[in-house]
Every structure is written in C-alpha cells, then in structure tokens.
Amino acid sequence: MVTYGDLAEMAGYPRAARLAGQTLRKLPKGTKLPWHRVINAQGRISLPEPRAARQRELLEREGVTLFNGRVELGRYRWRP
C-alpha cells in the first residue's frame, strides 16, 4: 500500500501527489498495475463511488482491513 505522494516521490516527482492520481486515472481498462493499492495520505480511498467500492473490495480480498473507512498506514504502508 502506498499513498499518492509516496508514488509521486518514487517516480521522481516529490510533492506531485495529484499528478500521480491523474496518471492512475488514465490507466487503460483491464490494466495489470495494482492501482487499488494507492490511497490518500490519510489512509482513505479517494475515488468516488462506485469505483471506491471496487477498490475497497480488491483491498479486502488481499486481506487489507479498513477501520472507519481508513487503512492503517502503519501496518500496511510499503516503504522501499
């Protein structure tokens, strides 16, 4: 699990979290990239419904638990 900011930083664009989100939004349908593992800095899903429900479903299938709509970043966040 990474945040949009983490993803932007890893791509060499620190402080470009919105750009990371815009790029993910443009992924082709059926992409193999794990887009669902990217959340906001508060540990919440930023997508509107019904896409948020799809992301939540995919995360839960992988064993990620959401408490009050939030992912526990201390537990699930990936740091290279």
C-alpha positions as a Markdown table, in Angstrom:
| # | Residue | x | y | z |
|---|---|---|---|---|
| 1 | Met | 0.0 | 0.0 | 0.0 |
| 2 | Val | 1.3 | 3.4 | -0.9 |
| 3 | Thr | -0.1 | 6.9 | -0.9 |
| 4 | Tyr | -0.3 | 9.1 | -3.9 |
| 5 | Gly | 2.5 | 11.2 | -2.5 |
| 6 | Asp | 4.7 | 8.1 | -2.0 |
| 7 | Leu | 4.1 | 7.1 | -5.6 |
| 8 | Ala | 4.9 | 10.5 | -6.9 |
| 9 | Glu | 8.1 | 10.6 | -4.9 |
| 10 | Met | 9.2 | 7.2 | -6.1 |
| 11 | Ala | 8.6 | 8.4 | -9.7 |
| 12 | Gly | 10.9 | 11.3 | -9.1 |
| 13 | Tyr | 8.2 | 13.9 | -8.6 |
| 14 | Pro | 8.1 | 14.8 | -4.9 |
| 15 | Arg | 5.1 | 16.9 | -4.0 |
| 16 | Ala | 3.2 | 15.8 | -7.1 |
| 17 | Ala | 0.5 | 13.6 | -5.5 |
| 18 | Arg | -2.2 | 15.0 | -7.7 |
| 19 | Leu | -0.2 | 14.2 | -10.8 |
| 20 | Ala | 0.1 | 10.6 | -9.6 |
| 21 | Gly | -3.7 | 10.4 | -9.2 |
| 22 | Gln | -4.3 | 11.9 | -12.6 |
| 23 | Thr | -1.9 | 9.4 | -14.2 |
| 24 | Leu | -3.6 | 6.4 | -12.4 |
| 25 | Arg | -7.0 | 7.7 | -13.6 |
| 26 | Lys | -5.7 | 7.4 | -17.2 |
| 27 | Leu | -4.7 | 3.8 | -17.0 |
| 28 | Pro | -6.4 | 1.6 | -19.6 |
| 29 | Lys | -9.3 | -0.6 | -18.6 |
| 30 | Gly | -8.1 | -4.0 | -17.6 |
| 31 | Thr | -4.6 | -2.9 | -16.6 |
| 32 | Lys | -2.5 | -5.3 | -14.6 |
| 33 | Leu | -1.0 | -2.5 | -12.4 |
| 34 | Pro | -2.2 | -2.7 | -8.8 |
| 35 | Trp | -3.9 | 0.7 | -8.9 |
| 36 | His | -6.1 | -0.3 | -6.0 |
| 37 | Arg | -3.1 | -0.3 | -3.6 |
| 38 | Val | -2.8 | 3.5 | -3.8 |
| 39 | Ile | -4.7 | 5.6 | -1.3 |
| 40 | Asn | -4.5 | 9.1 | 0.1 |
| 41 | Ala | -2.2 | 10.3 | 2.9 |
| 42 | Gln | -5.0 | 9.9 | 5.5 |
| 43 | Gly | -5.3 | 6.2 | 4.6 |
| 44 | Arg | -8.6 | 6.8 | 2.8 |
| 45 | Ile | -9.9 | 5.8 | -0.6 |
| 46 | Ser | -10.2 | 9.0 | -2.7 |
| 47 | Leu | -12.2 | 7.6 | -5.5 |
| 48 | Pro | -15.9 | 8.4 | -5.9 |
| 49 | Glu | -18.5 | 5.6 | -5.9 |
| 50 | Pro | -18.8 | 3.1 | -7.5 |
| 51 | Arg | -15.1 | 2.9 | -8.1 |
| 52 | Ala | -14.4 | 3.3 | -4.3 |
| 53 | Ala | -16.4 | 0.2 | -3.7 |
| 54 | Arg | -14.4 | -1.7 | -6.2 |
| 55 | Gln | -11.1 | -0.5 | -4.6 |
| 56 | Arg | -12.4 | -1.5 | -1.2 |
| 57 | Glu | -13.4 | -4.9 | -2.5 |
| 58 | Leu | -9.9 | -5.5 | -4.1 |
| 59 | Leu | -8.1 | -4.4 | -0.9 |
| 60 | Glu | -10.3 | -6.6 | 1.3 |
| 61 | Arg | -9.6 | -9.6 | -1.0 |
| 62 | Glu | -5.9 | -9.1 | -0.3 |
| 63 | Gly | -6.5 | -9.1 | 3.5 |
| 64 | Val | -6.4 | -5.3 | 4.0 |
| 65 | Thr | -8.8 | -4.2 | 6.7 |
| 66 | Leu | -10.4 | -0.8 | 6.7 |
| 67 | Phe | -11.5 | 0.7 | 10.0 |
| 68 | Asn | -14.0 | 3.5 | 9.8 |
| 69 | Gly | -13.1 | 3.8 | 6.1 |
| 70 | Arg | -9.4 | 4.0 | 6.7 |
| 71 | Val | -6.4 | 1.8 | 6.1 |
| 72 | Glu | -3.9 | 1.6 | 8.9 |
| 73 | Leu | -0.9 | 3.0 | 7.2 |
| 74 | Gly | 1.5 | 2.0 | 10.0 |
| 75 | Arg | 0.6 | -1.6 | 9.3 |
| 76 | Tyr | 0.1 | -1.8 | 5.5 |
| 77 | Arg | 2.2 | 1.0 | 4.0 |
| 78 | Trp | 5.0 | -0.1 | 1.8 |
| 79 | Arg | 8.3 | 1.7 | 2.1 |
| 80 | Pro | 11.1 | 0.6 | -0.3 |
